[in-house]
Amino acid sequence: MLENPFVTSGYAGPEYFCDRVEETAMLTNLLTNGNNVALISPRRVGKTDLLKHCFQQTSVKDHFYTFIIDIYATDSFRDFVNVFGKTILNALKPKGRKAWEQFLNTLMSVRSEITFDINGNPVWGLGVGAMTPPQTTLDEIFSYLRSAEKHCLVAIDEFQQILYYNDDKNVEAALRTHIQQCPNAHFVFSGSQRHLMSEMFLSPSRPFYQSVVPMSLHPIPEDRYCAFAEPQFAKNGQRQISRQVVEAVYQRFEGVTANVQRVMNMLYMLTPKGETCNMEMIDRAIDTYLQLSAEYYEALLRQMPEKQRNVFLAIAAEGRVKAISGGKFVHQYRLPSASSVVSAVKGLMEKDFITQTDGEYRVYDHFFQLYLKQK
């Protein structure tokens, strides 16, 4: 049992997973009934944990091989294939020698680059440059998926990242062709940049048009999160928290799961065993986290190009901006021009520093916004 039940990184099991009963049932049923799914929502509301939770359901884990391919940090098609192969191998190793040997036997193009540890287990040690050409390795990976002894469920997390690859502009079409020819596997394409994901899957001119069931993920409802948080807080040390405190945290961070969990984790940590967490402790918890994160946020600011940084700071100061290239906003914050603002906004959106909802732009990370207000 975890000492602090408010998990802030990774999936710790159903005991620490809040709600998502309907979403879990829907996604599980769609996949086990032969559908491909596009799972679209903002970051930090729990897409990846939902995928892991679904893959832990008895109807899935007892009958399927499951793989979650996180491509958020990839910047090329070669990198994508590298992560794809490495993730499959690592997921198969706990299944036993027969499972991973079948996979390795299909990887003729990179077989000589795979090493073995002292226990005889394979290690994916390929550098990106070792995979030549990556198209061949991708063909082999899909050859394995077509012939695997169990049906496979593959989730590709932050799928919109493939649009930024410069080394191969036909990734969408190539993946669509492979997937069409792979009845032994079904896919979840998970993404947080909604405008890009919608364009990929809902535009008639794109390869993945009408190939998936679209599914949106929204913040957990406030009443359900409160029903989860109150008994969690009482675990391990008889700490107490009122519903009003949980509601205040939820509302302050607009129900964004990761941010709410972060504050609840801090409140649990700051509340002595046997004591009750009160409203005054919320600001203390947030301030503690911001102090710990100060160097991180300063580093992010330094890494931004100057024009992007100036626009970012202007959006943070304003809170929410509708007429992003309007004269009032440009002149108030002494920005160079409307066209330079539009260019900076595009870069900030691609890096997830800002987001757009209902025509309004704001800083994506609530904590970053709070940090800037305190400076």
Summary of the structure (lengths in Angstrom):
residues: 375
radius of gyration: 22.8
end to end distance: 38.6
largest distance: 66.1
contacts: 1135
relative contact order: 0.11
helix: 54%
strand: 12%
